[in-house]
Amino acid sequence: HCYLNQLTSLDVSANTALTTLYCYLNQLTSLDVSGATALTYLSCNHNQLTSLNLSLQTSLIDLLCHNNQLTFLDLRNGNNTNITQFSFSAFNNPNLLCIDVDNVVWSNVNWINIDDWASFSTNCSATSAQEHTTNKNLLRTIDIFADCHKT
């Protein structure tokens, strides 16, 4: 627990047994959790983070990374289905267009706490920003169409 400080960086990459990290409400611009492979709970919201790679955190079940400056978020860790709708939030990241995930369809259904302009992909670097926007708008159109035709 190191929340509500003025920390600008934090490196827990050598803490392999770390399971919980609450570092929200700081001034973090970087966060290296690569070695913290036992991490299950991460609350790093309300910082200045631009990049967050959680691909090695195969036990992660809770992620709060809203209110940052993220442009990169990689959640391809094989454990996405264990992170529920209520334990995931990545909204208010104005430059986050794409979030790398294990399964796009599952993420679209279960993780709603993202910005309207953000979308999910299994490989964000291979997909252009225009494609993300088009796919997101297409999903909204399908949802609206389905809602209009419910009896």
Residue, then its C-alpha position, 0 to 999 in steps of 0.5 A: h500500500c503506497y497510495l496517496n503520495q507524490l510518487t513519480s515512479l515505482d519498480v516492483s519488478a523484483n517482487t515475485a511474491l507480490t499479490t496486491l499493489y495499491c498505488y493509486l493517487n500518486q504521480l506515477t509516470s511508470l510502473d514496472v510489474s513485470g516480475a510480480t507474476a503472482l499479482t492478483y490485485l492492482s489499483c494504479n488509478h489516478n496517476q500519469l501512467t502512459s503504458l501498462n504491460l500485464s501480460l505476465q500477470t496470469s493471476l490478475i483478477d482485479l485491475l483499476c487503471h482509470n484516470n491515467q494517460l495510458t496509450f498502451l495497455d496489454l492484458r493478454n495474460g490468459n486470465n481475462t475471464n477471471i477479471t469481472q466487470f466490477s473489478f476492471s476499469a480503464f476509463n478516462n484514459p484520453n489517448l487509449l484507443c486499443i486494449d490488448v486482450d485474450n478474447v475480444v468478444w468476451s471483453n466487449v461483453n464483460w468489460i464496459n468500464i472503458d472510454d467510448w473511443a477505446s476498443f479491444s483487440t488481440n493485437c493492437s499494434a497490428t490494427s490501425a486506430q481507424e479500424h478500432t474506431t470503425n469496429k467500436n462504432l459497428l458494435r454500437t450500431i449492432d447493440i442499438f439495432a438489437d435493442c430496437h428489435k426486442t419484443 
